[in-house]
Amino acid sequence: MGYRPPKGVRPPQLEGKRSGRPKGVRNHAKAWADVLWAYRHRDREDATPPSAGARLWHFFASIYPDEIESFLEDAGQL
């Protein structure tokens, strides 16, 4: 079996090279998808949310549609 460095230590062949996404960078596409789904379905009571986050945003969008619309416009999602 080859050399296994301790946890948190990079293997020597990767030293100085970037591999993968940099630390601290996240992808929020799923969260925005929930918000947009909720905004599009805000008038439907029988809509089945695809996730728990979408259910929460659907509740907010059905009560505060103007605020959610301005939030999405400010964020550049609409």
N, C-alpha and C positions, 0 to 999 in steps of 0.2 A: 504494500500500500504506500502511496506517495506521502509527501510531507503535508501535514495539516497544521496550519498556524493556529494559535489560540484564538478564542472568540474575540472579535473586534479588531484583529490584526489582519491586514491584507496579505495575500500570498505574494511572494517576491515577483512573480511574472506579471502581476497587475500593478505593481508599484509605479506611480506616476501616470497611470492611465485612468481615464474616466470609464466607469462601467455602469450603465443603467442611469436612472434618474437621479439628479442631485438631491442631497438631503434638504428637507423642508419644502419641496415642491409637491403640490398635490393636484389632483384632477377633480374638479367639482362638477363635472358634466352630469353625474347622476342626480345631484342635488338640484341643479337647474332644470333637469328634465322633470322632476317632481313638481317644482313650482310652476313650470309652463303647463304641465298636464292639469294641475289644479285650476289654473286660470282659465284654460280652455273649457273645462267642465264645471265651472262655478255655478251655472244655472241648473245643472242636472242633479236632482236629489238621488237618483238611482244609480249614479256612476260608481263603479267599483275601483277604488284606488289601487295602483300597482304596488304601493309600498306604504309603510307607516308614515313616512315623511310626506308623501303625497296626500294621505288622509288628513294630516294636520294642516297642510297648505290649502286643501280643499275647504276645510272648515273656515280658515281665515279669508279665503277668496270669496266664499259665499256671503260672509258678513261684511267684509271691507273690500269690495271689488275695485273701487277707485284708488285706494291706497296701494293695493297690490299692483294695479296697472302702472301707477306712477313709479313704484319701486322697480318694476321690470324695465320700464323705459329709461330710468336713470342708470340702471345696470347695463343697458344696451342689449337686452334680451328680446325686446319686442321690435 
